[in-house]
């Protein structure tokens, strides 16, 4: 039996630790990660090992040699350019003349390879993927198999709405030599993206074997630290070097620990270490070989590589410290910090939480190095959320962070690309906009400043201004003390999840591009963008019909943000209005504060008789409509109302989220139209609308009503004016529907299990566009994992409200039963 260890990875997300060493050589409990993999292969009777190399190959070849010191035989295959996982293994094709195992050199695992090999032979498989269940499968390739283990579907890094199993691909494969004949040498080719889909399409015997045990794809610094803790607590079966001198305390050869030192296990202290009097080595700490911890220094929950010096009375808390680092007396290094190899932190210096220090750097005496980016939370969370990047103003989202974020965004664009920036009227938003612009300029981008405005204006400006991207900064609609940054693409839509991940990775590894001084471009101010946007809206209205009807409105909106848009549009179109005044002291207010004025608005509409009413949110995205009788048009009814207008005007298919009521389908049937359903995220919704907008030659301005409050209001008023009807007439034409929704608390680690179990036992016709939607005889239910909160959202529709509520209760109970097991 032979094996291939893939050891070519750079480990960019683990920088600065991998700046001078390949990821497989990073120590885990004082041994390179790859050494643990070699030991696992040897344990399962595999002694003939090939290794694929690319990044710093000599570091690996120099350590392992021919493998004799490790009881195996090793040979090496260096790829000059990246060839992908399968392409790199193809280099070793002459060596691979029998069934072989492919395994990553930078993961930590104790999975039973013997059992996997037996399964492979029993099934007569051409390829067997080793699978394992994980609590949160978002960052892995999810694999779905039938009862026999045959693979039926692959999902690469799914969103919560696509998590149909919690069983993921470990990157460990058992393969027959003939699989390498499916592609040519020297061609970039990947196992999971290229080869396995071909085998699946050709109905080759492609199987997955699910194994329980320990497996950790050490992809970031948090996982790296966690892997050490798992080793020390026995969660993974690896050999820990040294002698266990007390329960949970391992000490290497020739190490000296002063009698007055305190060692609280589980702890590993390597060979040739010196621990001084009064020093404290606390639980979940690994001390590398040749380290010195002087008197009264404390090291807690940290990983020290080899030959680290910790001076007297210094403190290291929850940090990772590279090799040959000097931390002098009375210095402090705090949680989440990473100190690159051969750095020096002088006396009384302070590294605040989450600081990364690149190799060879010097922190001067008494200096404080701080990073104000708050990354970690109590739940798995990416930088980007449902509304872009959001955080507390001037606490999480500071000018320093915004500058770095702008540079990270710019690094993923071409030098000289045009990026449009804008903000709402608030000073905090303007401050962050300017900091983002600085970061973009530093990466060589041409920044166009569209000034102050609302989100729809920004989308229009980016699209019409020849920009390749854009960022709009605004006060969050959810909380008025938070800043929200919306990142847009060249079409004015939200950037893709792939682009978001690239920005996150660039920011995490702090690997931004900086251009020379002469290539820094000045910011170009674009004047009168608010007027241009309003003129664009007016151009798309029937001005004559509106002026003839002279609609009257009762409104509430943020005057400072929206008045330049609302006043001009209303005056130009002959719409009169009176505004409800509310005391805000000029401070930003969230959407909830605006909605609380709804009772006052409806009362004012009833007093006026024929007038209609509306509340517009400060960002110009959301609208609450009130008809002439003072009845509030619900969010779902507004979606149906927009759909009815599109259908009546034959402006193309109706694009609605998967949660929209079936009444829209009835309307489409009545008017011989078509309904296209999308995922619920704004990102997917807008992208679908823009794609259709382009395909139709730009004839579906109507569809943007879903994300433009002012456009929606104007279009509804225009349609009513042209048809000689009222808003209540429109509402009455929409078939009745009964919707219900509820949030159910679900721990992050249980979300994958909930979705899998619902799919396995649907109880009705299944739809997997977004989450799990199940059709019942008198309604439907949708269970959708929330991407930002530990909840699953239940949406139901029934023939009656009672049926909708019964469906909600049924799925609430079902989810709670699954999470309880």
HUGI-V824800 format. One record per residue. N is the residue number from 1. RES is the residue in one small letter. PHI is phi in degrees with one decimal (999 if undefined). BURIAL is b if it has 24 or more other C-alpha atoms within 12 Angstrom, else e. Layout:
<<N | RES | PHI | BURIAL> <N | RES | PHI | BURIAL>>
//
This chain:
<<1 | x | 999 | b> <2 | x | -120.1 | b> <3 | x | -144.6 | b> <4 | x | -119.4 | b> <5 | x | -100.9 | b> <6 | x | -86.5 | b> <7 | x | -131.0 | b> <8 | x | -98.2 | b> <9 | x | -70.1 | b> <10 | x | -82.4 | b> <11 | x | 67.8 | b> <12 | x | -61.4 | b> <13 | x | -74.1 | b> <14 | x | -103.5 | b> <15 | x | -66.1 | b> <16 | x | -86.8 | b> <17 | x | -66.2 | b> <18 | x | -99.1 | b> <19 | x | -63.0 | b> <20 | x | -119.6 | b> <21 | x | -150.2 | b> <22 | x | -68.9 | b> <23 | x | -55.4 | b> <24 | x | -62.2 | b> <25 | x | -95.2 | b> <26 | x | -67.1 | b> <27 | x | -75.5 | b> <28 | x | -124.7 | b> <29 | x | 45.8 | b> <30 | x | 69.5 | b> <31 | x | -131.2 | b> <32 | x | -55.4 | b> <33 | x | -50.2 | b> <34 | x | -66.5 | b> <35 | x | -64.5 | b> <36 | x | -64.2 | b> <37 | x | -68.2 | b> <38 | x | -59.3 | b> <39 | x | -63.0 | b> <40 | x | -65.5 | b> <41 | x | -61.8 | b> <42 | x | -61.1 | b> <43 | x | -58.6 | e> <44 | x | -98.8 | b> <45 | x | 79.8 | e> <46 | x | -106.5 | b> <47 | x | -116.1 | b> <48 | x | -101.9 | b> <49 | x | -125.5 | b> <50 | x | -102.6 | b> <51 | x | -130.3 | b> <52 | x | -91.1 | b> <53 | x | -128.8 | b> <54 | x | -148.0 | b> <55 | x | -84.2 | b> <56 | x | 47.0 | b> <57 | x | -62.8 | b> <58 | x | -66.9 | e> <59 | x | -63.0 | b> <60 | x | -77.9 | b> <61 | x | -64.6 | b> <62 | x | -67.8 | e> <63 | x | -77.7 | e> <64 | x | -90.9 | b> <65 | x | 56.0 | e> <66 | x | -86.2 | e> <67 | x | 90.2 | b> <68 | x | -60.1 | e> <69 | x | -66.3 | e> <70 | x | -112.9 | b> <71 | x | 76.6 | e> <72 | x | -137.5 | b> <73 | x | -114.6 | b> <74 | x | -124.1 | b> <75 | x | -135.7 | b> <76 | x | -127.7 | b> <77 | x | -135.0 | b> <78 | x | -98.4 | b> <79 | x | -98.0 | b> <80 | x | -76.8 | e> <81 | x | -127.3 | e> <82 | x | -60.9 | b> <83 | x | -114.9 | b> <84 | x | 80.2 | b> <85 | x | -62.7 | b> <86 | x | -71.2 | b> <87 | x | -61.4 | b> <88 | x | -68.9 | b> <89 | x | -68.5 | b> <90 | x | -57.2 | b> <91 | x | -59.2 | b> <92 | x | -101.2 | b> <93 | x | -59.9 | b> <94 | x | -64.2 | e> <95 | x | -72.2 | b> <96 | x | -93.4 | b> <97 | x | -104.7 | e> <98 | x | -152.9 | e> <99 | x | -50.8 | b> <100 | x | -140.9 | b> <101 | x | -104.3 | b> <102 | x | -111.3 | b> <103 | x | -145.8 | b> <104 | x | -80.1 | b> <105 | x | -87.1 | b> <106 | x | -125.8 | b> <107 | x | -117.9 | b> <108 | x | -122.7 | b> <109 | x | -156.6 | b> <110 | x | -130.3 | b> <111 | x | -60.7 | b> <112 | x | -80.5 | b> <113 | x | -68.8 | b> <114 | x | -61.5 | b> <115 | x | -63.3 | e> <116 | x | -63.5 | b> <117 | x | -63.7 | b> <118 | x | -62.6 | e> <119 | x | -59.9 | b> <120 | x | -57.0 | b> <121 | x | -70.0 | e> <122 | x | -61.2 | e> <123 | x | -83.5 | e> <124 | x | 60.8 | e> <125 | x | -78.6 | b> <126 | x | -85.5 | b> <127 | x | -152.5 | b> <128 | x | -125.0 | b> <129 | x | -96.0 | b> <130 | x | -83.9 | b> <131 | x | -114.6 | b> <132 | x | -152.9 | b> <133 | x | -77.3 | b> <134 | x | -129.0 | b> <135 | x | -72.6 | b> <136 | x | -127.1 | b> <137 | x | -87.9 | b> <138 | x | -61.2 | b> <139 | x | -97.7 | b> <140 | x | -125.8 | b> <141 | x | -84.9 | b> <142 | x | -83.6 | b> <143 | x | -122.2 | b> <144 | x | -111.1 | b> <145 | x | -123.3 | b> <146 | x | -85.4 | e> <147 | x | -64.5 | e> <148 | x | -86.3 | e> <149 | x | 93.4 | b> <150 | x | -73.1 | b> <151 | x | -75.1 | b> <152 | x | -115.2 | b> <153 | x | -162.2 | b> <154 | x | -117.0 | b> <155 | x | -131.8 | b> <156 | x | -89.7 | b> <157 | x | 44.5 | b> <158 | x | -73.4 | b> <159 | x | -81.3 | b> <160 | x | -59.9 | b> <161 | x | -70.6 | b> <162 | x | -112.3 | b> <163 | x | -80.2 | b> <164 | x | -103.6 | b> <165 | x | -160.9 | b> <166 | x | -106.5 | b> <167 | x | -97.1 | b> <168 | x | -120.7 | b> <169 | x | -78.7 | b> <170 | x | -83.0 | b> <171 | x | 82.4 | b> <172 | x | -102.0 | b> <173 | x | -127.8 | b> <174 | x | -113.6 | b> <175 | x | -128.7 | b> <176 | x | -91.9 | b> <177 | x | -56.8 | b> <178 | x | -67.7 | e> <179 | x | -65.2 | b> <180 | x | -76.5 | b> <181 | x | -84.0 | e> <182 | x | -80.0 | e> <183 | x | -154.3 | b> <184 | x | -86.0 | e> <185 | x | -67.2 | e> <186 | x | 79.9 | e> <187 | x | -99.1 | e> <188 | x | -69.4 | b> <189 | x | -150.7 | b> <190 | x | -115.8 | b> <191 | x | -62.9 | b> <192 | x | -74.8 | b> <193 | x | -88.3 | e> <194 | x | -116.5 | b> <195 | x | -67.6 | b> <196 | x | -63.5 | b> <197 | x | -59.7 | b> <198 | x | -65.1 | e> <199 | x | -61.5 | b> <200 | x | -66.3 | b> <201 | x | -65.6 | e> <202 | x | -87.4 | e> <203 | x | 58.4 | e> <204 | x | -73.3 | b> <205 | x | -70.0 | b> <206 | x | -107.4 | b> <207 | x | -122.9 | b> <208 | x | -128.9 | b> <209 | x | -112.8 | b> <210 | x | -91.3 | b> <211 | x | -118.6 | b> <212 | x | -95.6 | e> <213 | x | 151.5 | e> <214 | x | -101.6 | b> <215 | x | -150.6 | b> <216 | x | -137.7 | b> <217 | x | -84.3 | b> <218 | x | -76.5 | b> <219 | x | -102.4 | b> <220 | x | -146.9 | b> <221 | x | -67.3 | b> <222 | x | -64.5 | b> <223 | x | -66.5 | e> <224 | x | -64.6 | b> <225 | x | -65.1 | b> <226 | x | -62.4 | b> <227 | x | -60.0 | b> <228 | x | -64.4 | b> <229 | x | -63.3 | b> <230 | x | -66.7 | b> <231 | x | -64.5 | b> <232 | x | -67.6 | b> <233 | x | -95.3 | b> <234 | x | 80.1 | e> <235 | x | -72.0 | e> <236 | x | -127.0 | b> <237 | x | -84.2 | b> <238 | x | -125.9 | b> <239 | x | -84.2 | b> <240 | x | -93.6 | b> <241 | x | -68.1 | b> <242 | x | 104.3 | b> <243 | x | -106.3 | e> <244 | x | -80.8 | e> <245 | x | -82.5 | e> <246 | x | -158.4 | e> <247 | x | -53.2 | e> <248 | x | 77.2 | b> <249 | x | -125.8 | b> <250 | x | -108.2 | b> <251 | x | -131.1 | b> <252 | x | -82.3 | b> <253 | x | -72.1 | e> <254 | x | 60.2 | e> <255 | x | -95.8 | b> <256 | x | -119.1 | b> <257 | x | -118.8 | b> <258 | x | -61.3 | e> <259 | x | -60.8 | e> <260 | x | -90.7 | e> <261 | x | -80.5 | b> <262 | x | -115.4 | b> <263 | x | -120.8 | b> <264 | x | -112.4 | b> <265 | x | -73.0 | b> <266 | x | -78.4 | b> <267 | x | -147.8 | b> <268 | x | -121.8 | b> <269 | x | -116.7 | b> <270 | x | -77.0 | b> <271 | x | -73.6 | b> <272 | x | 57.7 | b> <273 | x | -98.9 | b> <274 | x | -130.6 | b> <275 | x | -115.6 | b> <276 | x | -82.7 | b> <277 | x | -66.4 | b> <278 | x | 74.8 | e> <279 | x | -70.8 | b> <280 | x | -125.1 | b> <281 | x | -110.5 | b> <282 | x | -94.9 | b> <283 | x | -54.6 | b> <284 | x | 64.3 | b> <285 | x | -111.8 | b> <286 | x | -119.9 | b> <287 | x | -107.6 | b> <288 | x | -71.8 | b> <289 | x | -69.7 | b> <290 | x | 73.6 | b> <291 | x | -86.4 | b> <292 | x | -122.7 | b> <293 | x | -117.8 | b> <294 | x | -79.3 | b> <295 | x | -55.0 | b> <296 | x | 62.5 | b> <297 | x | -79.1 | b> <298 | x | -125.6 | b> <299 | x | -128.8 | b> <300 | x | -127.8 | b> <301 | x | 45.8 | b> <302 | x | -126.4 | b> <303 | x | -119.6 | b> <304 | x | -107.5 | b> <305 | x | -79.1 | b> <306 | x | -70.0 | b> <307 | x | 60.0 | b> <308 | x | -92.3 | b> <309 | x | -110.2 | b> <310 | x | -114.8 | b> <311 | x | -73.8 | b> <312 | x | -58.7 | b> <313 | x | 63.4 | b> <314 | x | -83.6 | b> <315 | x | -133.9 | b> <316 | x | -122.4 | b> <317 | x | -125.9 | b> <318 | x | 57.6 | b> <319 | x | -115.4 | b> <320 | x | -117.3 | b> <321 | x | -120.6 | b> <322 | x | -71.2 | b> <323 | x | -71.7 | b> <324 | x | 58.3 | b> <325 | x | -89.4 | b> <326 | x | -113.0 | b> <327 | x | -112.5 | b> <328 | x | -78.8 | b> <329 | x | -57.2 | b> <330 | x | 63.0 | b> <331 | x | -86.9 | b> <332 | x | -135.8 | b> <333 | x | -127.6 | b> <334 | x | -107.6 | b> <335 | x | -53.8 | b> <336 | x | 82.1 | b> <337 | x | -77.6 | b> <338 | x | -130.5 | b> <339 | x | -110.9 | b> <340 | x | -67.7 | b> <341 | x | -56.6 | b> <342 | x | 63.2 | b> <343 | x | -86.4 | b> <344 | x | -128.0 | b> <345 | x | -113.3 | b> <346 | x | -81.3 | b> <347 | x | -53.4 | b> <348 | x | 62.0 | b> <349 | x | -75.8 | b> <350 | x | -133.3 | b> <351 | x | -104.6 | b> <352 | x | -74.2 | b> <353 | x | -54.4 | b> <354 | x | 69.3 | b> <355 | x | -77.7 | b> <356 | x | -114.5 | b> <357 | x | -112.3 | b> <358 | x | -71.6 | b> <359 | x | -56.8 | b> <360 | x | 77.3 | e> <361 | x | -85.1 | e> <362 | x | -122.1 | b> <363 | x | -104.8 | b> <364 | x | -71.5 | e> <365 | x | -54.4 | e> <366 | x | 73.7 | e> <367 | x | -76.2 | e> <368 | x | -114.6 | e> <369 | x | -110.7 | b> <370 | x | -134.4 | b> <371 | x | -126.1 | b> <372 | x | -94.1 | b> <373 | x | -73.6 | b> <374 | x | -93.0 | b> <375 | x | -88.5 | b> <376 | x | -77.6 | e> <377 | x | -137.3 | e> <378 | x | -74.4 | e> <379 | x | -132.7 | e> <380 | x | -63.5 | b> <381 | x | -149.3 | b> <382 | x | -87.9 | b> <383 | x | -62.4 | b> <384 | x | -86.0 | b> <385 | x | -120.2 | b> <386 | x | -63.9 | b> <387 | x | -110.4 | b> <388 | x | 98.7 | b> <389 | x | -107.3 | b> <390 | x | -132.7 | b> <391 | x | -170.2 | b> <392 | x | -62.2 | b> <393 | x | -62.8 | b> <394 | x | 64.1 | b> <395 | x | -120.7 | e> <396 | x | -82.4 | b> <397 | x | -98.0 | b> <398 | x | -107.5 | b> <399 | x | -58.6 | b> <400 | x | -62.5 | b> <401 | x | -64.6 | b> <402 | x | -61.6 | b> <403 | x | -63.4 | b> <404 | x | -64.5 | b> <405 | x | -65.3 | b> <406 | x | -60.6 | b> <407 | x | -66.1 | b> <408 | x | -64.7 | b> <409 | x | -63.2 | b> <410 | x | -63.5 | b> <411 | x | -61.7 | b> <412 | x | -91.2 | b> <413 | x | -117.8 | b> <414 | x | -81.4 | e> <415 | x | -57.9 | b> <416 | x | 91.2 | b> <417 | x | -60.6 | b> <418 | x | -93.3 | b> <419 | x | -124.4 | b> <420 | x | -89.4 | b> <421 | x | -122.4 | b> <422 | x | -157.0 | b> <423 | x | -153.7 | b> <424 | x | -77.9 | b> <425 | x | -80.8 | b> <426 | x | -79.1 | b> <427 | x | -61.3 | e> <428 | x | -62.1 | b> <429 | x | -65.9 | b> <430 | x | -62.3 | b> <431 | x | -59.6 | b> <432 | x | -68.6 | b> <433 | x | -58.6 | b> <434 | x | -67.0 | b> <435 | x | -67.3 | b> <436 | x | -60.5 | b> <437 | x | -59.5 | b> <438 | x | -60.6 | b> <439 | x | -62.4 | b> <440 | x | -62.4 | b> <441 | x | -60.9 | b> <442 | x | -63.4 | b> <443 | x | -94.0 | b> <444 | x | 90.6 | b> <445 | x | -94.0 | b> <446 | x | -91.0 | b> <447 | x | -94.4 | b> <448 | x | -108.7 | b> <449 | x | -96.5 | b> <450 | x | -85.7 | b> <451 | x | 80.9 | b> <452 | x | -94.5 | b> <453 | x | 176.9 | b> <454 | x | -111.0 | b> <455 | x | -58.5 | b> <456 | x | -59.7 | b> <457 | x | -60.2 | b> <458 | x | -60.2 | b> <459 | x | -59.4 | b> <460 | x | -63.0 | b> <461 | x | -65.4 | b> <462 | x | -62.9 | b> <463 | x | -65.5 | b> <464 | x | -90.2 | b> <465 | x | -93.2 | b> <466 | x | 67.8 | e> <467 | x | -86.9 | b> <468 | x | -89.8 | b> <469 | x | -167.3 | b> <470 | x | -160.4 | b> <471 | x | -138.6 | b> <472 | x | -114.6 | b> <473 | x | -109.1 | b> <474 | x | -151.2 | b> <475 | x | -70.8 | b> <476 | x | -61.9 | b> <477 | x | -71.1 | b> <478 | x | -85.4 | b> <479 | x | -143.4 | e> <480 | x | -73.5 | b> <481 | x | -95.7 | b> <482 | x | -114.7 | b> <483 | x | -98.8 | b> <484 | x | -127.9 | b> <485 | x | -116.8 | b> <486 | x | -99.7 | b> <487 | x | -100.5 | b> <488 | x | -119.1 | b> <489 | x | -95.9 | b> <490 | x | -66.9 | b> <491 | x | -97.9 | b> <492 | x | 88.2 | b> <493 | x | -85.3 | b> <494 | x | -69.8 | b> <495 | x | -65.0 | b> <496 | x | -76.7 | b> <497 | x | -62.0 | b> <498 | x | -61.6 | e> <499 | x | -66.0 | b> <500 | x | -59.5 | b> <501 | x | -63.9 | b> <502 | x | -62.6 | b> <503 | x | -63.8 | b> <504 | x | -59.0 | b> <505 | x | -66.9 | b> <506 | x | -62.1 | b> <507 | x | -67.5 | b> <508 | x | -64.8 | b> <509 | x | -92.9 | b> <510 | x | 52.4 | b> <511 | x | -108.9 | b> <512 | x | -92.5 | b> <513 | x | -85.7 | b> <514 | x | -123.8 | b> <515 | x | -92.2 | e> <516 | x | -65.8 | e> <517 | x | -56.8 | e> <518 | x | -72.7 | e> <519 | x | -100.5 | e> <520 | x | -77.1 | e> <521 | x | -97.9 | b> <522 | x | -70.7 | e> <523 | x | -71.2 | b> <524 | x | -102.0 | e> <525 | x | -85.0 | e> <526 | x | -103.4 | e> <527 | x | -80.6 | e> <528 | x | 59.7 | e> <529 | x | -69.9 | b> <530 | x | -60.6 | b> <531 | x | -63.3 | b> <532 | x | -61.2 | b> <533 | x | -66.5 | b> <534 | x | -63.8 | b> <535 | x | -59.7 | b> <536 | x | -63.2 | e> <537 | x | -63.5 | b> <538 | x | -60.9 | b> <539 | x | -59.2 | e> <540 | x | -95.1 | e> <541 | x | -110.7 | b> <542 | x | -86.7 | b> <543 | x | -62.3 | b> <544 | x | -62.1 | e> <545 | x | -64.2 | e> <546 | x | -67.2 | b> <547 | x | -65.4 | e> <548 | x | -67.7 | e> <549 | x | -76.0 | b> <550 | x | 46.9 | b> <551 | x | -62.7 | b> <552 | x | -118.9 | b> <553 | x | -126.7 | b> <554 | x | -107.4 | b> <555 | x | -123.7 | b> <556 | x | -137.2 | b> <557 | x | -162.3 | b> <558 | x | -72.5 | b> <559 | x | -59.8 | b> <560 | x | -61.8 | b> <561 | x | -81.5 | b> <562 | x | -104.7 | b> <563 | x | -58.1 | b> <564 | x | -60.0 | b> <565 | x | -92.7 | b> <566 | x | -65.9 | b> <567 | x | -60.1 | b> <568 | x | -65.4 | b> <569 | x | -63.4 | b> <570 | x | -64.3 | b> <571 | x | -61.9 | e> <572 | x | -67.4 | b> <573 | x | -105.0 | b> <574 | x | 76.1 | b> <575 | x | -96.5 | b> <576 | x | -102.2 | b> <577 | x | -154.5 | b> <578 | x | -126.8 | b> <579 | x | -112.6 | b> <580 | x | -77.8 | b> <581 | x | -96.1 | e> <582 | x | -134.9 | e> <583 | x | -74.9 | e> <584 | x | -127.5 | e> <585 | x | 57.5 | e> <586 | x | 73.0 | e> <587 | x | -85.4 | e> <588 | x | -66.1 | b> <589 | x | -129.5 | b> <590 | x | -84.3 | b> <591 | x | -65.9 | b> <592 | x | -62.1 | e> <593 | x | -60.7 | b> <594 | x | -65.5 | b> <595 | x | -66.2 | b> <596 | x | -69.5 | e> <597 | x | -89.9 | b> <598 | x | -63.7 | b> <599 | x | -61.3 | e> <600 | x | -63.7 | b> <601 | x | -66.4 | b> <602 | x | -62.3 | b> <603 | x | -63.4 | b> <604 | x | -65.6 | b> <605 | x | -64.6 | b> <606 | x | -62.6 | e> <607 | x | -65.4 | e> <608 | x | -79.2 | e> <609 | x | 83.6 | e> <610 | x | -88.1 | b> <611 | x | -71.8 | b> <612 | x | -109.7 | b> <613 | x | -135.0 | b> <614 | x | -158.7 | b> <615 | x | -117.4 | b> <616 | x | -110.0 | b> <617 | x | -76.3 | b> <618 | x | -59.1 | b> <619 | x | -87.5 | b> <620 | x | 76.7 | b> <621 | x | -93.5 | b> <622 | x | -114.8 | b> <623 | x | -137.8 | b> <624 | x | -113.1 | b> <625 | x | -108.5 | b> <626 | x | -123.5 | b> <627 | x | -78.5 | b> <628 | x | -66.6 | b> <629 | x | -94.3 | b> <630 | x | 87.2 | b> <631 | x | -88.1 | b> <632 | x | -78.0 | b> <633 | x | -85.1 | b> <634 | x | -63.9 | e> <635 | x | -58.1 | e> <636 | x | -68.3 | b> <637 | x | -66.4 | b> <638 | x | -64.0 | b> <639 | x | -59.6 | b> <640 | x | -65.8 | b> <641 | x | -64.1 | b> <642 | x | -59.6 | b> <643 | x | -61.0 | b> <644 | x | -62.8 | b> <645 | x | -62.5 | b> <646 | x | -60.7 | b> <647 | x | -66.1 | b> <648 | x | -66.3 | b> <649 | x | -89.3 | b> <650 | x | 50.9 | e> <651 | x | -94.8 | b> <652 | x | 108.1 | b> <653 | x | -66.1 | b> <654 | x | -86.2 | b> <655 | x | -107.7 | b> <656 | x | -137.1 | b> <657 | x | -71.3 | b> <658 | x | -64.2 | b> <659 | x | -86.2 | b> <660 | x | -67.4 | b> <661 | x | -69.9 | b> <662 | x | -70.3 | b> <663 | x | -56.2 | b> <664 | x | -66.3 | b> <665 | x | -64.0 | b> <666 | x | -62.6 | b> <667 | x | -64.3 | b> <668 | x | -62.4 | b> <669 | x | -64.8 | e> <670 | x | -64.9 | e> <671 | x | -104.9 | e> <672 | x | 55.3 | e> <673 | x | -108.2 | b> <674 | x | -134.7 | b> <675 | x | -109.7 | b> <676 | x | -114.8 | b> <677 | x | -99.5 | b> <678 | x | -125.0 | b> <679 | x | -65.8 | b> <680 | x | -78.4 | b> <681 | x | -67.0 | b> <682 | x | -57.3 | b> <683 | x | -57.2 | b> <684 | x | -70.4 | b> <685 | x | -61.1 | b> <686 | x | -63.7 | b> <687 | x | -60.6 | b> <688 | x | -63.8 | b> <689 | x | -64.1 | b> <690 | x | -65.1 | b> <691 | x | -58.6 | e> <692 | x | -68.8 | b> <693 | x | -57.3 | b> <694 | x | -69.6 | e> <695 | x | -62.7 | e> <696 | x | -91.9 | e> <697 | x | 74.0 | e> <698 | x | 83.4 | e> <699 | x | -93.8 | e> <700 | x | -121.7 | b> <701 | x | -53.6 | b> <702 | x | -54.5 | b> <703 | x | -61.3 | b> <704 | x | -73.4 | b> <705 | x | -58.0 | b> <706 | x | -61.9 | b> <707 | x | -130.0 | b> <708 | x | -139.6 | b> <709 | x | -63.1 | b> <710 | x | -67.6 | b> <711 | x | -59.4 | b> <712 | x | -59.0 | b> <713 | x | -60.7 | b> <714 | x | -64.2 | b> <715 | x | -68.3 | b> <716 | x | -63.0 | b> <717 | x | -63.7 | b> <718 | x | -64.0 | b> <719 | x | -63.0 | b> <720 | x | -62.9 | b> <721 | x | -64.7 | b> <722 | x | -67.8 | b> <723 | x | -89.9 | e> <724 | x | 69.6 | e> <725 | x | -126.4 | e> <726 | x | -111.0 | b> <727 | x | -61.4 | b> <728 | x | -66.5 | b> <729 | x | -63.7 | e> <730 | x | -61.9 | b> <731 | x | -60.3 | b> <732 | x | -65.6 | e> <733 | x | -77.0 | e> <734 | x | -84.5 | b> <735 | x | -57.7 | e> <736 | x | -65.3 | e> <737 | x | -148.4 | b> <738 | x | -133.0 | b> <739 | x | -113.0 | b> <740 | x | -144.3 | b> <741 | x | -150.1 | b> <742 | x | -158.9 | b> <743 | x | -98.8 | b> <744 | x | -119.8 | b> <745 | x | -66.2 | b> <746 | x | -138.3 | b> <747 | x | -56.7 | b> <748 | x | -51.8 | b> <749 | x | -70.4 | b> <750 | x | -100.5 | b> <751 | x | -60.8 | b> <752 | x | -61.1 | b> <753 | x | -65.9 | b> <754 | x | -60.2 | b> <755 | x | -64.0 | b> <756 | x | -61.3 | b> <757 | x | -66.8 | b> <758 | x | -65.8 | b> <759 | x | -70.9 | b> <760 | x | -65.8 | e> <761 | x | -132.7 | e> <762 | x | -73.8 | b> <763 | x | 74.9 | e> <764 | x | 175.0 | e> <765 | x | -66.3 | e> <766 | x | -104.4 | e> <767 | x | -133.4 | b> <768 | x | -120.4 | b> <769 | x | -65.9 | b> <770 | x | -152.9 | b> <771 | x | 68.4 | b> <772 | x | -116.5 | b> <773 | x | -109.6 | b> <774 | x | -120.4 | b> <775 | x | -93.6 | b> <776 | x | -112.3 | e> <777 | x | -54.3 | e> <778 | x | -121.8 | e> <779 | x | 164.2 | b> <780 | x | -144.3 | b> <781 | x | -136.2 | b> <782 | x | -122.4 | b> <783 | x | -111.4 | b> <784 | x | -128.3 | b> <785 | x | -66.1 | b> <786 | x | -77.9 | b> <787 | x | -76.2 | b> <788 | x | -117.6 | b> <789 | x | -125.7 | b> <790 | x | -79.5 | b> <791 | x | -140.5 | b> <792 | x | -112.7 | b> <793 | x | -98.6 | b> <794 | x | -106.8 | b> <795 | x | -119.0 | b> <796 | x | -135.8 | b> <797 | x | -137.9 | b> <798 | x | -134.0 | b> <799 | x | -63.5 | b> <800 | x | -135.0 | e> <801 | x | -64.4 | e> <802 | x | -60.3 | e> <803 | x | -67.6 | b> <804 | x | -60.7 | b> <805 | x | -66.6 | b> <806 | x | -62.7 | b> <807 | x | -63.1 | b> <808 | x | -60.7 | b> <809 | x | -63.5 | e> <810 | x | -61.0 | b> <811 | x | -76.2 | b> <812 | x | -60.9 | b> <813 | x | -61.9 | e> <814 | x | -64.3 | b> <815 | x | -64.3 | b> <816 | x | -64.8 | b> <817 | x | -65.7 | e> <818 | x | -66.2 | e> <819 | x | -69.9 | b> <820 | x | -79.3 | e> <821 | x | -89.8 | e>>
//
